[in-house]
Amino acid sequence: MNDDGVKKALVRCAVGFDTSEVVEEYTMADGELKLVKRKVTRRDVPPDIKAVKMLLDGEADIGGMSDEELEERRKKLLAMLENNAEKKD
């Protein structure tokens, strides 16, 4: 996985996501596999504060940023959160 993929995964963990797991149970009948049971489990993974901290630590020190730079960073983070919320809908 490249650095961009790692960062995308970290952002996904930082903002939270939905996931689903499919479990299928088969049986052998008349020489063929037949689906007996299919269970789909959906769950919401909440935002992970450790991932947020890793993202913030990986960027420039915010103590030395100007008000304009901080405002731009705030807008960027809000846009990321809105984009994630749109994907969930």
C-alpha positions in Angstrom: 0.0 0.0 0.0 1.4 3.4 -0.9 1.5 6.5 1.3 -1.7 7.9 -0.4 -3.6 4.7 0.4 -2.4 4.7 4.0 -3.5 8.4 4.4 -7.0 7.6 2.9 -7.4 4.7 5.2 -6.4 6.9 8.2 -8.8 9.6 7.2 -11.5 7.0 6.9 -10.8 5.8 10.4 -10.6 9.4 11.7 -14.1 10.3 10.4 -15.8 6.9 10.9 -17.4 4.6 8.4 -20.1 2.0 7.8 -19.2 -1.6 7.0 -21.0 -4.8 6.3 -20.1 -8.5 6.5 -21.8 -11.3 4.6 -21.8 -14.8 6.0 -23.2 -17.6 3.7 -23.8 -21.2 4.7 -24.0 -23.8 2.0 -25.0 -27.5 2.0 -24.4 -30.2 -0.6 -27.7 -31.5 -2.1 -27.9 -33.7 -5.2 -24.2 -33.1 -5.9 -24.6 -29.3 -6.0 -23.9 -26.6 -3.4 -27.1 -24.9 -2.3 -27.3 -21.7 -0.3 -29.0 -22.5 3.0 -28.5 -19.3 5.0 -27.2 -15.8 4.2 -26.6 -13.3 7.0 -25.7 -9.7 6.4 -24.4 -7.7 9.4 -24.0 -3.9 9.1 -22.3 -1.8 11.6 -21.2 1.7 12.1 -17.6 2.3 13.0 -17.3 5.5 15.0 -14.6 8.1 14.5 -11.3 7.1 16.0 -9.6 9.9 18.0 -6.2 8.1 17.7 -6.4 8.4 13.9 -7.4 12.1 14.2 -4.3 12.6 16.4 -2.1 10.8 13.9 -3.3 13.0 11.0 -2.8 16.2 13.0 0.7 15.1 14.2 1.7 14.3 10.7 1.0 17.8 9.5 2.8 21.1 10.3 2.8 22.3 13.9 -0.4 24.4 14.3 1.2 26.6 17.0 3.2 28.4 14.3 0.3 28.8 11.8 -1.4 32.1 11.1 -5.1 32.7 11.6 -5.6 32.5 7.9 -3.8 29.1 7.7 -5.8 27.8 10.6 -9.0 28.9 9.0 -8.0 27.2 5.7 -7.2 24.0 7.6 -10.5 24.1 9.4 -12.4 24.5 6.1 -10.4 21.5 4.7 -11.3 19.3 7.6 -15.0 20.3 7.5 -15.1 19.5 3.7 -13.6 16.1 4.4 -16.3 15.4 7.1 -19.1 16.6 4.7 -17.7 14.5 1.9 -17.7 11.4 4.2 -21.3 12.2 5.3 -22.5 12.4 1.7 -20.9 9.0 0.9 -22.8 7.4 3.8 -26.1 8.7 2.5 
